[in-house]
Amino acid sequence: MSELTALFTRASKLWRNASDEAMKQHGVRVGQNLLLQVLWDTDGLTPGELADRLQVSTPTVVKSANRMEASGLLTKRRDTVDRRLVRIYLTERARNVQDAVQSARADLERRVTQTLTDTERAQLVDALRKINAQLDTITLPPR
């Protein structure tokens, strides 16, 4: 295995674990915070709209939304115009954890990158954007 692959895999795993630890203090699992962020920006999206914005498959969103509904973070309702569509809405509980979750994410990012200079941080973000763009051309998730 190349050093890049080993380092990237390890960093991804460690970041995910640290993020999960930070999120579960607020009743949110890792990954769910991303779905919540989209709904905090635009509540009432369909699973397909959420999937497009998160760049994941619709079944992934549906599975996560079902878990989040069971834990009281989301509610699903039929669209008032097109009854075939389901829309996903935040609950009061999800609205109440927004500031704490966003703060925990920002704090984690600060702690993880505290040894980087501003230039190194900007270069890391730029490099990850390029890597993600390249990976998107190689393996697009099914929609």
One Martini backbone bead per residue (centre of mass of N, CA, C, O) as a GRO file, in nm:
protein
  143
    1MET     BB    1   0.099   0.035   0.021
    2SER     BB    2   0.071   0.351   0.006
    3GLU     BB    3   0.117   0.630   0.186
    4LEU     BB    4  -0.130   0.785   0.093
    5THR     BB    5  -0.340   0.568   0.148
    6ALA     BB    6  -0.276   0.528   0.447
    7LEU     BB    7  -0.317   0.824   0.541
    8PHE     BB    8  -0.603   0.869   0.431
    9THR     BB    9  -0.741   0.636   0.578
   10ARG     BB   10  -0.663   0.717   0.866
   11ALA     BB   11  -0.779   1.005   0.867
   12SER     BB   12  -1.070   0.926   0.801
   13LYS     BB   13  -1.118   0.746   1.047
   14LEU     BB   14  -1.045   0.949   1.271
   15TRP     BB   15  -1.246   1.169   1.190
   16ARG     BB   16  -1.500   1.002   1.212
   17ASN     BB   17  -1.470   0.926   1.512
   18ALA     BB   18  -1.456   1.217   1.622
   19SER     BB   19  -1.727   1.306   1.503
   20ASP     BB   20  -1.906   1.099   1.641
   21GLU     BB   21  -1.838   1.187   1.928
   22ALA     BB   22  -1.937   1.485   1.894
   23MET     BB   23  -2.235   1.418   1.798
   24LYS     BB   24  -2.350   1.220   2.026
   25GLN     BB   25  -2.383   1.451   2.241
   26HIS     BB   26  -2.651   1.543   2.042
   27GLY     BB   27  -2.796   1.286   1.899
   28VAL     BB   28  -2.579   1.243   1.663
   29ARG     BB   29  -2.463   1.104   1.380
   30VAL     BB   30  -2.254   1.030   1.165
   31GLY     BB   31  -2.382   1.205   0.874
   32GLN     BB   32  -2.636   1.340   0.991
   33ASN     BB   33  -2.516   1.627   0.997
   34LEU     BB   34  -2.531   1.663   0.687
   35LEU     BB   35  -2.835   1.640   0.654
   36LEU     BB   36  -2.904   1.866   0.849
   37GLN     BB   37  -2.760   2.096   0.703
   38VAL     BB   38  -2.943   2.098   0.458
   39LEU     BB   39  -3.210   2.146   0.624
   40TRP     BB   40  -3.121   2.411   0.757
   41ASP     BB   41  -3.116   2.550   0.474
   42THR     BB   42  -3.354   2.331   0.349
   43ASP     BB   43  -3.653   2.257   0.419
   44GLY     BB   44  -3.841   1.997   0.264
   45LEU     BB   45  -3.706   1.770   0.122
   46THR     BB   46  -3.633   1.525  -0.076
   47PRO     BB   47  -3.446   1.251  -0.103
   48GLY     BB   48  -3.332   1.328  -0.385
   49GLU     BB   49  -3.238   1.614  -0.311
   50LEU     BB   50  -3.048   1.528  -0.087
   51ALA     BB   51  -2.869   1.342  -0.254
   52ASP     BB   52  -2.765   1.557  -0.450
   53ARG     BB   53  -2.635   1.745  -0.230
   54LEU     BB   54  -2.458   1.491  -0.102
   55GLN     BB   55  -2.364   1.277  -0.309
   56VAL     BB   56  -2.581   1.039  -0.294
   57SER     BB   57  -2.797   0.802  -0.247
   58THR     BB   58  -3.125   0.763  -0.190
   59PRO     BB   59  -3.116   0.511  -0.001
   60THR     BB   60  -2.927   0.646   0.203
   61VAL     BB   61  -3.124   0.866   0.291
   62VAL     BB   62  -3.360   0.688   0.377
   63LYS     BB   63  -3.214   0.530   0.598
   64SER     BB   64  -3.130   0.777   0.766
   65ALA     BB   65  -3.414   0.904   0.799
   66ASN     BB   66  -3.539   0.670   0.953
   67ARG     BB   67  -3.349   0.691   1.199
   68MET     BB   68  -3.410   0.995   1.256
   69GLU     BB   69  -3.710   0.959   1.306
   70ALA     BB   70  -3.682   0.755   1.546
   71SER     BB   71  -3.502   0.989   1.710
   72GLY     BB   72  -3.653   1.285   1.650
   73LEU     BB   73  -3.530   1.470   1.396
   74LEU     BB   74  -3.756   1.370   1.195
   75THR     BB   75  -4.005   1.423   0.933
   76LYS     BB   76  -4.265   1.281   0.729
   77ARG     BB   77  -4.428   1.415   0.428
   78ARG     BB   78  -4.654   1.475   0.212
   79ASP     BB   79  -4.708   1.630  -0.058
   80THR     BB   80  -4.951   1.870  -0.135
   81VAL     BB   81  -4.938   1.831  -0.456
   82ASP     BB   82  -4.753   1.556  -0.462
   83ARG     BB   83  -4.835   1.254  -0.313
   84ARG     BB   84  -4.577   1.086  -0.409
   85LEU     BB   85  -4.423   1.271  -0.231
   86VAL     BB   86  -4.159   1.308   0.002
   87ARG     BB   87  -4.095   1.502   0.290
   88ILE     BB   88  -3.831   1.650   0.485
   89TYR     BB   89  -3.830   1.734   0.837
   90LEU     BB   90  -3.771   1.914   1.098
   91THR     BB   91  -3.746   1.915   1.424
   92GLU     BB   92  -3.714   2.068   1.715
   93ARG     BB   93  -3.469   1.906   1.801
   94ALA     BB   94  -3.295   1.975   1.549
   95ARG     BB   95  -3.299   2.281   1.594
   96ASN     BB   96  -3.169   2.273   1.888
   97VAL     BB   97  -2.876   2.141   1.773
   98GLN     BB   98  -2.740   2.324   1.567
   99ASP     BB   99  -2.528   2.492   1.722
  100ALA     BB  100  -2.379   2.253   1.856
  101VAL     BB  101  -2.298   2.102   1.597
  102GLN     BB  102  -2.150   2.331   1.452
  103SER     BB  103  -1.947   2.377   1.680
  104ALA     BB  104  -1.825   2.091   1.689
  105ARG     BB  105  -1.720   2.094   1.400
  106ALA     BB  106  -1.539   2.345   1.424
  107ASP     BB  107  -1.366   2.242   1.657
  108LEU     BB  108  -1.254   1.994   1.517
  109GLU     BB  109  -1.119   2.140   1.283
  110ARG     BB  110  -0.930   2.309   1.456
  111ARG     BB  111  -0.784   2.073   1.601
  112VAL     BB  112  -0.685   1.917   1.345
  113THR     BB  113  -0.546   2.205   1.211
  114GLN     BB  114  -0.350   2.355   1.424
  115THR     BB  115  -0.060   2.268   1.276
  116LEU     BB  116  -0.146   2.448   1.049
  117THR     BB  117  -0.120   2.661   0.824
  118ASP     BB  118  -0.296   2.859   0.624
  119THR     BB  119  -0.163   2.750   0.368
  120GLU     BB  120  -0.191   2.447   0.426
  121ARG     BB  121  -0.496   2.447   0.452
  122ALA     BB  122  -0.556   2.551   0.166
  123GLN     BB  123  -0.405   2.318   0.023
  124LEU     BB  124  -0.575   2.090   0.134
  125VAL     BB  125  -0.845   2.179   0.021
  126ASP     BB  126  -0.755   2.183  -0.273
  127ALA     BB  127  -0.665   1.886  -0.292
  128LEU     BB  128  -0.942   1.760  -0.210
  129ARG     BB  129  -1.101   1.875  -0.444
  130LYS     BB  130  -0.939   1.731  -0.664
  131ILE     BB  131  -0.982   1.445  -0.566
  132ASN     BB  132  -1.293   1.448  -0.574
  133ALA     BB  133  -1.319   1.514  -0.874
  134GLN     BB  134  -1.172   1.263  -0.971
  135LEU     BB  135  -1.354   1.052  -0.831
  136ASP     BB  136  -1.615   1.137  -0.978
  137THR     BB  137  -1.505   1.027  -1.261
  138ILE     BB  138  -1.480   0.723  -1.156
  139THR     BB  139  -1.716   0.722  -0.900
  140LEU     BB  140  -2.036   0.731  -0.934
  141PRO     BB  141  -2.312   0.745  -0.770
  142PRO     BB  142  -2.605   0.621  -0.743
  143ARG     BB  143  -2.952   0.759  -0.809
   0.00000   0.00000   0.00000
